[in-house]
Amino acid sequence: MSKKRFLQGTLILTCAGLLTRFMGFFYRIFLSHAIGAQGIGVYQLAMPLQGLVMALAAVGMQAAISRLCASRMALGQQKEARDYFLLGTGTAVLFSVVLSFVIYKNSGFFASQILKEPRTQPLIRILSFSFPLTALHSCINSYYYSQKQTALPSGIQLLEQAARIGGSYVIYLVFLSEGREITSVIAAGGALFSEIIASIVSLIAVGADFRKHHYSLKKISSPLGSLKSMVEMAVPHSMNRLLLTLLHSMEVVLIPQRLLLSGLGSEEALAIYGVFTGMALPLILFPSTITNSASLMLMPSVAELQALGYKKRIDYVINRTCRCCFLLGAGCSLCFFFFGMPMGILLFGSPTAGTYIKALAFFCPFFYMNTALTSILNGLGKPNTCLIHSVIGVSLRIGFVLFAIPALGIRGYFYGMLLSELLLSVLHLHALTAMKK
């Protein structure tokens, strides 16, 4: 893959990502006024469940599609690449349908026993319908990323965000006209509508692509053998994301509970959690749009270079990625540290959000770099290494949740985030250095 094409793809994804997040900030501001910090906190509590379903059903297949399709395309085996895509997507969608049914039927259990918040039950039911749709268009995006085609996924990303905002706003107006209480349901409804729109457009696009190349589902050769290869590659990625999602879900459940032990009331604890997850953290992660875009291109690109045996080119990519991501993070750290307070007040009308933004500033360099390094390791076929490193990092954060939050409040978690990302950077760099020897 040429450097020019990589940069073009990254630029398209970055522009789409920045515009999407820009739209998302106005959406967050709208939600903060419509449902308040507590409502955002309730909605955020339900979201890890979606991450858990995707970890089980789709994430592994997405990675397998991206890596296998990229390597086959590099070797000129386009038919085999499309075989992998269809088999992987069909498996992911089917599995997500089963999980959606299970979660919908047991939404009360998940809300009251797992998330410890009964108000999340209607959100879980609404979001359960979106799981197969998310799996579908995510796999289609991975197929296009494997070909270094970023225009369509970027367009769908923007369309999806616009549909989410528009859908939530329409539901909000309907609730107002009927005199109903404005709750987190408007956000869940908007999310479902966005997935419907994204899936329809994705299907139309990939259908046109397959017709253009005269590809037929009946032409799949050795489907069981191809599916076996995909499953063997997908399982480590799925286990990686599953364990990480479970650990992150533990954080989501534990943080409000541990905040109670720091002397806060239940409503105040949930409000603080809402400010942190719905206001401060999205702003801190805003510049990571650039590194996320590069990471989406890095995994198939590194897989392609590895398939062609270009070891020196891979070393060059690793060195440049580390320098660029760390420098981006360092610049963002200074910006957030000196301007975090006015940003929190201006954007969210919350001095608390400004305080949290400033406190999280030095988290940026390591987090931004780790996003890219994880993608490189996965592209080199090292998902198990990523799994071990990530579990160590998240376990450290959970330790801070359990023991630091009761003593220090939410700042105890901030310290855990910083130290875990620093440790993750050291582990990733050590692994990549060891591979060169």
C-alpha positions in Angstrom: 0.0 0.0 0.0 1.4 3.4 -1.0 2.1 6.1 1.6 -0.1 8.5 -0.4 -3.1 6.1 -0.4 -2.7 5.5 3.3 -2.6 9.2 4.1 -5.6 9.9 1.8 -7.6 7.2 3.5 -6.6 8.4 7.0 -7.5 12.0 6.0 -11.0 11.0 4.8 -11.7 9.0 7.9 -10.3 11.8 10.1 -12.4 14.5 8.5 -15.5 12.3 8.8 -14.6 11.5 12.4 -14.0 15.1 13.4 -17.3 16.2 11.8 -19.1 13.3 13.4 -17.7 14.2 16.8 -18.4 17.9 16.2 -22.0 16.9 15.6 -21.8 14.6 18.6 -20.8 17.5 20.9 -23.9 19.5 20.0 -25.8 16.3 20.5 -24.3 15.9 24.0 -25.1 19.4 24.8 -28.7 18.8 23.7 -28.9 15.7 25.9 -27.4 17.4 28.9 -30.2 20.0 28.8 -33.0 17.5 27.8 -32.3 14.6 30.2 -29.7 16.0 32.5 -26.5 14.5 33.9 -28.4 11.7 35.6 -30.2 10.8 32.4 -26.9 10.7 30.6 -25.5 8.5 33.4 -28.4 6.1 33.0 -27.9 5.9 29.3 -24.1 5.3 29.6 -24.8 2.5 32.1 -26.7 0.6 29.3 -24.1 1.1 26.6 -21.5 -1.5 27.8 -24.1 -4.2 27.2 -24.1 -3.3 23.5 -20.3 -3.5 23.6 -20.5 -7.0 25.2 -22.9 -8.3 22.5 -20.6 -6.9 19.7 -17.6 -8.5 21.4 -19.3 -11.9 21.3 -20.9 -11.6 17.9 -19.0 -9.3 15.6 -15.7 -7.8 16.7 -13.7 -11.0 16.0 -15.3 -11.4 12.6 -14.6 -7.7 11.8 -10.9 -8.2 12.5 -10.9 -11.5 10.5 -12.6 -9.8 7.6 -10.2 -6.9 7.6 -7.0 -8.9 7.9 -7.9 -11.9 5.6 -9.6 -9.8 2.9 -6.6 -7.4 2.9 -4.0 -10.2 2.6 -6.1 -11.9 -0.2 -6.5 -8.7 -2.1 -2.8 -8.0 -1.9 -2.2 -11.4 -3.5 -4.8 -10.8 -6.2 -7.3 -13.3 -4.8 -10.4 -11.1 -4.9 -12.9 -13.9 -5.1 -11.5 -15.5 -1.9 -11.7 -12.1 -0.2 -15.4 -11.8 -1.0 -16.0 -15.4 0.2 -14.5 -14.5 3.6 -16.6 -11.3 3.8 -19.9 -13.1 3.2 -19.2 -16.0 5.5 -17.9 -13.7 8.3 -20.8 -11.3 8.0 -23.4 -14.0 7.9 -22.0 -15.6 11.0 -21.8 -12.3 12.9 -25.4 -11.3 12.1 -26.8 -14.7 12.9 -25.1 -14.8 16.3 -26.1 -11.3 17.1 -29.8 -12.1 16.4 -29.6 -14.9 18.9 -28.0 -12.6 21.6 -30.5 -9.9 20.9 -33.4 -12.2 21.6 -31.8 -13.5 24.8 -31.2 -9.9 26.1 -34.6 -8.6 25.1 -36.4 -11.5 27.0 -34.1 -11.0 30.1 -33.9 -7.2 30.0 -35.3 -6.9 33.6 -32.6 -9.2 34.9 -29.8 -7.3 33.2 -31.2 -4.0 34.4 -31.8 -4.8 38.0 -29.2 -7.5 38.7 -26.3 -6.7 36.4 -26.4 -3.0 35.9 -28.1 -2.3 39.3 -30.3 0.4 37.7 -33.9 -0.5 36.9 -34.3 2.6 34.8 -32.0 1.0 32.1 -34.6 -1.8 31.3 -36.5 0.2 28.5 -33.1 1.3 27.1 -31.9 -2.3 26.9 -35.0 -3.5 25.1 -34.7 -0.7 22.5 -31.0 -1.2 22.0 -31.4 -5.0 21.6 -33.1 -4.5 18.2 -30.0 -2.6 17.0 -27.4 -5.4 17.7 -27.8 -7.3 14.4 -27.9 -4.1 12.5 -24.6 -2.9 14.1 -23.0 -6.2 13.3 -24.1 -6.0 9.7 -22.8 -2.5 8.8 -19.7 -2.9 11.0 -18.6 -6.0 9.0 -19.4 -4.2 5.7 -17.2 -1.3 6.8 -14.4 -3.8 7.6 -14.7 -5.1 4.1 -14.2 -1.7 2.6 -11.3 -0.9 5.0 -9.6 -4.0 3.8 -9.6 -2.6 0.3 -8.4 0.8 1.6 -11.7 2.3 0.5 -12.7 4.9 3.1 -15.2 7.1 1.3 -18.3 4.9 1.8 -17.6 4.0 5.5 -17.0 7.7 6.2 -20.2 8.7 4.5 -22.2 6.1 6.4 -20.6 7.3 9.7 -21.8 10.9 9.0 -25.2 9.6 7.9 -25.5 7.5 11.1 -24.7 10.4 13.4 -27.1 12.7 11.6 -29.8 10.0 11.9 -29.1 9.5 15.6 -29.4 13.3 16.3 -32.5 13.7 14.1 -34.2 10.6 15.5 -33.6 11.6 19.1 -34.9 15.1 18.4 -38.0 13.9 16.7 -38.7 11.5 19.7 -38.1 14.5 22.0 -40.6 16.6 20.2 -43.2 13.8 20.3 -42.7 13.4 24.0 -43.1 17.1 24.6 -46.3 17.2 22.5 -47.8 14.3 24.5 -46.7 15.7 27.8 -44.5 12.7 28.6 -41.4 12.8 30.8 -38.2 13.3 28.8 -35.9 10.3 29.7 -32.9 8.5 28.3 -35.3 6.6 25.9 -34.9 9.5 23.4 -31.2 8.7 23.1 -31.8 4.9 22.8 -34.5 5.5 20.1 -32.1 7.8 18.2 -29.4 5.1 18.3 -31.8 2.4 17.0 -32.9 4.7 14.1 -29.3 5.5 13.2 -28.4 1.8 12.9 -31.4 1.1 10.7 -30.4 3.9 8.3 -26.7 2.8 8.3 -27.6 -0.8 7.6 -29.9 0.0 4.7 -27.3 2.2 3.0 -24.5 -0.3 3.6 -26.5 -3.2 2.1 -27.3 -1.1 -1.0 -23.6 -0.2 -1.5 -22.2 -3.7 -1.0 -24.9 -5.2 -3.2 -24.0 -2.9 -6.0 -20.3 -3.8 -5.6 -20.9 -7.5 -5.8 -23.2 -7.1 -8.9 -20.4 -5.1 -10.5 -18.0 -7.9 -10.1 -20.6 -10.6 -11.1 -20.2 -12.3 -7.8 -22.7 -14.9 -6.6 -23.2 -16.5 -3.2 -23.4 -19.8 -5.0 -19.8 -19.5 -6.1 -18.3 -19.8 -2.6 -15.7 -22.6 -2.7 -14.9 -24.7 0.4 -17.2 -22.6 2.7 -16.5 -24.8 5.7 -12.8 -24.5 5.3 -12.9 -20.8 4.8 -15.2 -20.4 7.8 -12.9 -22.5 9.9 -10.0 -20.1 9.0 -12.1 -17.1 9.9 -13.2 -18.6 13.2 -9.6 -19.5 14.2 -8.6 -15.9 13.6 -11.8 -14.3 15.1 -11.8 -16.2 18.4 -8.7 -14.5 19.9 -10.0 -11.1 18.8 -13.4 -11.9 20.3 -12.0 -13.1 23.5 -9.8 -10.0 23.7 -12.7 -7.7 23.3 -15.0 -9.8 25.4 -12.7 -9.8 28.4 -12.0 -6.1 28.0 -15.7 -5.3 27.7 -16.5 -7.4 30.8 -13.8 -5.6 32.7 -15.0 -2.2 31.4 -18.5 -3.2 32.4 -17.3 -3.9 35.9 -15.9 -0.4 36.0 -19.2 1.0 34.8 -21.1 -0.8 37.5 -18.5 -0.3 40.2 -17.7 3.4 39.8 -21.1 4.8 41.0 -21.1 2.3 43.8 -17.6 3.2 45.0 -18.5 6.8 44.7 -21.1 6.2 47.4 -18.4 5.0 49.7 -16.5 8.3 49.2 -19.4 10.1 51.0 -21.7 11.0 48.0 -25.4 10.4 47.8 -26.8 8.1 45.1 -28.1 10.9 42.9 -24.9 12.9 43.2 -22.8 9.9 42.4 -24.8 9.2 39.3 -24.6 12.8 38.2 -20.8 12.9 38.7 -20.6 9.7 36.6 -22.7 11.3 33.9 -20.5 14.4 33.8 -17.4 12.3 33.5 -18.6 9.9 30.8 -21.0 12.1 28.9 -19.1 15.4 29.0 -15.5 15.4 30.1 -14.3 12.1 28.6 -15.8 12.6 25.1 -14.0 16.0 24.9 -10.7 14.4 25.9 -11.2 11.7 23.3 -12.1 14.1 20.6 -8.6 14.4 19.0 -8.3 10.6 19.1 -10.4 10.7 15.9 -7.1 11.1 14.1 -5.4 8.1 15.7 -8.6 6.0 15.4 -8.7 6.8 11.6 -5.0 5.9 11.2 -5.6 2.7 13.2 -8.4 1.6 10.9 -6.0 1.9 8.0 -3.0 0.4 9.9 -4.4 -3.1 10.6 -5.1 -4.1 7.0 -2.1 -2.2 5.8 0.3 -4.0 8.2 -1.4 -7.3 7.3 -0.8 -6.6 3.6 2.9 -5.7 4.2 3.4 -8.8 6.3 1.8 -11.0 3.5 4.2 -9.5 1.0 7.2 -9.9 3.4 8.1 -6.2 3.7 9.7 -6.2 7.2 11.6 -3.0 6.9 8.5 -1.1 5.8 6.7 -2.4 8.8 9.5 -1.1 11.1 9.2 2.3 9.4 5.4 2.3 9.9 5.8 1.5 13.6 8.4 4.2 14.3 6.5 6.9 12.5 3.2 5.9 14.1 4.7 6.1 17.7 6.3 9.5 17.1 3.3 11.1 15.5 0.7 9.8 17.9 2.7 10.8 21.0 3.4 14.3 19.7 -0.3 14.7 18.9 -1.2 13.6 22.4 1.4 15.9 24.0 0.0 18.9 22.2 -3.6 18.0 23.3 -2.4 17.6 26.9 -1.2 21.1 27.0 -4.3 22.4 25.4 -6.7 20.6 27.8 -4.6 21.4 30.9 -4.6 25.2 30.3 -8.0 25.5 28.7 -10.0 22.7 30.2 -11.9 24.8 32.6 -13.2 27.4 30.1 -14.0 24.5 27.7 -16.2 22.8 30.3 -18.1 26.0 31.2 -18.5 27.1 27.5 -19.5 23.7 26.1 -21.5 22.2 28.9 -22.1 25.0 31.4 -20.4 22.8 34.0 -17.4 23.8 36.1 -17.2 20.2 37.2 -16.7 19.1 33.6 -13.9 21.7 33.3 -12.2 20.3 36.4 -12.3 16.8 35.0 -11.0 17.8 31.6 -8.0 19.4 33.2 -7.4 16.4 35.4 -7.5 14.0 32.5 -5.2 16.1 30.2 -2.0 14.0 30.7 -3.9 10.8 29.8 -3.8 11.8 26.1 -0.3 10.9 24.8 -0.4 7.4 26.0 -4.0 6.6 25.0 -3.6 8.0 21.5 -0.4 6.0 20.9 -1.9 2.8 22.4 -4.8 2.9 19.9 -2.4 2.8 17.0 0.0 0.3 18.6 -2.9 -2.1 19.3 -3.9 -2.0 15.7 -0.4 -2.7 14.5 0.0 -5.7 16.8 -3.4 -7.1 15.6 -2.3 -6.5 12.0 0.8 -8.6 12.7 -1.3 -11.4 14.0 -0.7 -10.9 17.7 -4.2 -10.6 19.2 -3.2 -12.8 22.2 -0.4 -10.3 23.1 -2.9 -7.5 22.9 -5.3 -9.4 25.1 -2.7 -10.0 27.9 -1.5 -6.4 27.8 -5.0 -5.0 27.9 -6.2 -7.2 30.7 -3.2 -6.1 32.8 -4.0 -2.4 32.1 -7.8 -2.7 32.8 -7.1 -4.8 35.9 -5.0 -2.0 37.2 -7.8 0.5 36.6 -10.3 -1.7 38.4 -7.9 -1.8 41.4 -8.0 2.0 41.5 -11.8 1.8 41.2 -12.0 -0.5 44.2 -9.5 1.1 46.5 -8.7 4.7 45.3 -12.2 6.0 44.6 -13.6 5.5 48.2 -10.6 7.5 49.5 -10.1 10.1 46.7 -13.4 10.3 44.9 -13.5 10.3 41.1 -9.9 11.5 41.0 -8.8 8.1 42.2 -10.1 6.7 38.9 -8.3 9.4 36.9 -5.0 8.3 38.4 -5.8 4.7 37.5 -6.5 5.7 33.9 -3.2 7.5 33.5 -1.1 4.7 35.1 -2.8 1.9 33.1 -2.3 3.7 29.8 1.4 4.3 30.6 1.8 0.6 31.5 0.1 -0.4 28.3 2.4 1.8 26.2 5.5 0.1 27.8 4.1 -3.4 27.2 3.1 -2.7 23.6 6.5 -1.2 22.7 8.4 -4.0 24.4 6.4 -6.6 22.4 7.1 -4.8 19.1 10.8 -4.5 20.0 11.0 -8.2 20.8 9.4 -9.0 17.4 12.3 -7.2 15.6 14.9 -9.4 17.2 
